[in-house]
Amino acid sequence: MTDTGRGIAPDDQPQLFEPFYRAGSNAGAGLGLSIVKHLVTAMQGTIDLHSVCDQGATFSVVLPLIEPAR
């Protein structure tokens, strides 16, 4: 997912997936990204962030492909 918003400052990025961490005064409750990280990790996947201030942010989620049991 990519947006063209204000981006996320480099100082905020390491804590961004922590519960209740809010990057900026207009941020939400600080739960959404921590929940996403928890779910992705539970499914043995990874989540990555690339952001440039004043240009936006890109979040990438990679989940393993598991073939169904036969």
C-alpha atoms as one frame of an Amber mdcrd trajectory, in Angstrom:
protein
   0.000   0.000   0.000   1.375   3.403  -0.965   0.153   6.862  -0.073   1.302
  10.333  -1.034   0.839  11.917   2.392   3.333  13.624   4.641   5.466  10.510
   5.084   6.905   9.206   8.326   9.967  10.821   9.873  13.024   8.563  10.208
  12.998   9.076  14.007   9.446   7.668  14.197   9.976   4.637  11.982  11.642
   2.244  14.500   8.735   2.596  16.978   5.931   2.765  14.423   4.724  -0.818
  14.974   4.717  -0.543  18.778   1.295  -0.462  20.500   0.041   3.064  21.273
   2.930   4.768  19.469   1.654   7.837  17.626   3.737   9.548  14.972   2.495
  13.121  15.020  -0.355  14.990  16.610  -2.960  13.938  14.012  -2.223  10.225
  14.368  -4.861   7.745  15.502  -4.857   5.657  18.660  -1.594   3.946  17.772
  -3.058   0.446  17.526  -3.621  -0.212  13.818  -0.065  -0.898  12.705   0.777
  -2.887  15.836  -2.235  -5.140  15.164  -1.213  -5.567  11.530   2.361  -6.431
  12.594   1.053  -8.982  15.095  -1.179 -10.662  12.482   1.528 -10.702   9.815
   4.033 -12.177  12.263   1.503 -14.813  13.378   1.188 -15.855   9.722   5.003
 -16.101   9.468   5.191 -13.070   7.193   7.033  -9.791   7.175   5.994  -6.155
   6.987   8.261  -3.427   5.662   8.065   0.353   5.549   9.681   2.747   3.096
   8.940   6.412   3.686  10.248   9.778   2.595   9.066  12.915   4.387   6.666
  15.011   2.282   6.481  12.255  -0.356   4.498   9.492   1.349   4.956   5.981
   2.649   4.828   2.448   1.291   3.963  -0.538   3.459   4.718  -3.987   2.049
   3.408  -7.226   3.514   4.863 -10.562   2.407   3.116 -13.761   3.474   4.372
 -17.283   2.785   2.445 -19.367   0.304   1.407 -22.569   2.035   0.009 -25.353
  -0.083  -3.091 -27.055   1.320  -2.688 -30.466   2.897  -3.787 -33.362   0.709
